[in-house]
Every structure is written in C-alpha cells, then in structure tokens.
C-alpha cells in the first residue's frame, strides 16, 4: 500500500489526521501500519520513543482502541536535536522492520513538529522520508 508521511508545525493536527486516515483504512477492511516518529508527544508510546503498529481496529481521538501489534524503539530524549545520529540509527532500524511487513492498507507516518524549529528537526523528517521510502507527503498548517 501507499506510504504517507504527515508533516507540519506543532499542534496543527498531524496525529489527528494520522488517526483519521488509519480509521478509514480499518473501516475498509485493511490493516494499515501507523508509524509514530514524534518523540515529544507519542500517539501510542511513551515520550522519548518511536515505533510502528499494525492496526486492526479503529482508534479514538484520545488514543483508545486500535488493537495494536506494536514495535517500539526507545530514543531516550524528547527533542530530535538531542542526539540526531542516534535517532537516524533508530529510524533506519524501524524502517527496515516496517518494510518487512506486507501492509496493503498502507503506512501512515506521524512526524515530529517541522517547519518552525531548528534545522536538525527538518533534517530528521527528511531522513525519515527517505528511510521509509515515502510515496506521499501531506503538509498541514494551523490557521
């Protein structure tokens, strides 16, 4: 399936859009993969971690439900800039595992805030797009 990355500044609705797209796929009978790369405000993980989950049930806005089969990696920091090389290593490992799973429902990637922060954040998102071989990038902005 398609690999879609959602990017934008903080608190603009990236995670809500990711959950919405996941729920559409689940309601169509698919089992999409939700990838969470936001080390600050994780969707289904502890802060400071990144991960991926095969989702087989709908997710509520508050994060309940979903019937996750998750894989996570602990980064240990809540800022992308803290150890960018370590984060790249972890993102590479996660992307390799995600590529091994056949997901006809696609892959939705929720990213950290991008666009208003420091350059390492942008570089981390760009690196993740390449590592996951992203097909589509959705850019959202708060207004």
N, C-alpha and C positions, 0 to 999 in steps of 0.2 A: 504494500500500500504506500501511499504518499508519506513523505517525511516533512512535517511542517513545523517551523520554528516561529515562536511569537516573541517579538521584541518591542521595547518601549521603555519610557521612564517609570520610576517607582509609582505605585498606587494608581495605575491607569487601567487596570483590569486584565492584565495578562493571564493571571491564574484563573480568573472567572471565565475568560474566553477559552482557555485550555479545557476546563471542566465542561463547558458547553459543547465544544467540539467532540470531546470524549463521549459525552452522553448521547450526542447524535449518532455516533458510530455504534455504541452499545445498543441503542434502540433499533438500529438497522440489522442487528444480529451479529455484529462484528466484535472482535476482542482487540481493541487498539492498545497501544503502549503509551503510557504517559511518562515522559521524562521530565524530572524536576531538577533544574540546574541553579535554582535560586538558593544560595547558601544563607541568605538573610531570613527569608520568610518561606519556609518549605511547605509545600502543599500536603504531603503525607509523610514527611520525615522530620527528624529533629533538626533544629538550626545547626548549620555547620556541616551538613551532609548533602550529597546529591544522590540521585537514584532514578530507577525506572521501575514501572509496574505494568504488568499485563492486567488490564481492567476488564472484568466480565459482568459488572453491574453498574448502574448509574451512580453518580456521585452527587451529593447535595452541595449547595454553595458553601456550607460550613465544613465540608470535607468528609462527611459521614457517608457510609456505603462504599461502593466501588468494588468490593470483593477483590482486593489486590493480591497479586503474586509479585512481591517486590524484591528488588536487588538494590542495595544501597552501599555507598562508599562514604566514609567519614573523612571530611576535609579538615575539620578542627577549627575553622575560622569562620566568622560571619561576614568577612569582607573579601572580595575577589582579589584585591590588591595585596593581601597579607602574604601569600605565597603563590604567585601566579604559575611558577613552574610545577609545583606540586599539583595544583588544580588541573593544569594541562595533562599531567600524567594520569590523574584520576578520570578526567573526562575521556581520555583515549581508552582507558580500560573499560569504562562504562559503555562507550560507543561500540567497542568490539563485541561486548556481550549482547547488546541490543541488536546488532546486525545478524547475530546467530539465530535470533527468534523470527520465525515467519509470522508477520502481522498483517494479514490482508486488510485489517481495519486501520492500518497506518500507524504512524508515530507522531505524537504531538509533543513538542519540546517547549516547556515553560522556562524562560531565562531570567537571569538577574536584571536589575534595572540597567538601562543603557541609554546613552544619549545626553545625559546631563552630568554624568560623573567623570571620573578620571579616565585617561586613555586605557589603562590596563583592563577596565571593565569592557570596553568596546572590543579590545583585542581578544579577551576571553570568549565573548559571544561569537566573534568571527571565527576563532579557532574551533569552537563547538560546532558551528555550522559546517565547517569542513570535515570535522571528525565524524559527524553523523550523516554526512553526505545529504544535506538538506535539499529538498526539491522546491519548497515554497517558504517564503519568509513573510509573515504578517506583521506589519508595523502599525502599532496603535499608539495614540497620543491622548492625553487627557485634555479636555477643553472646557 
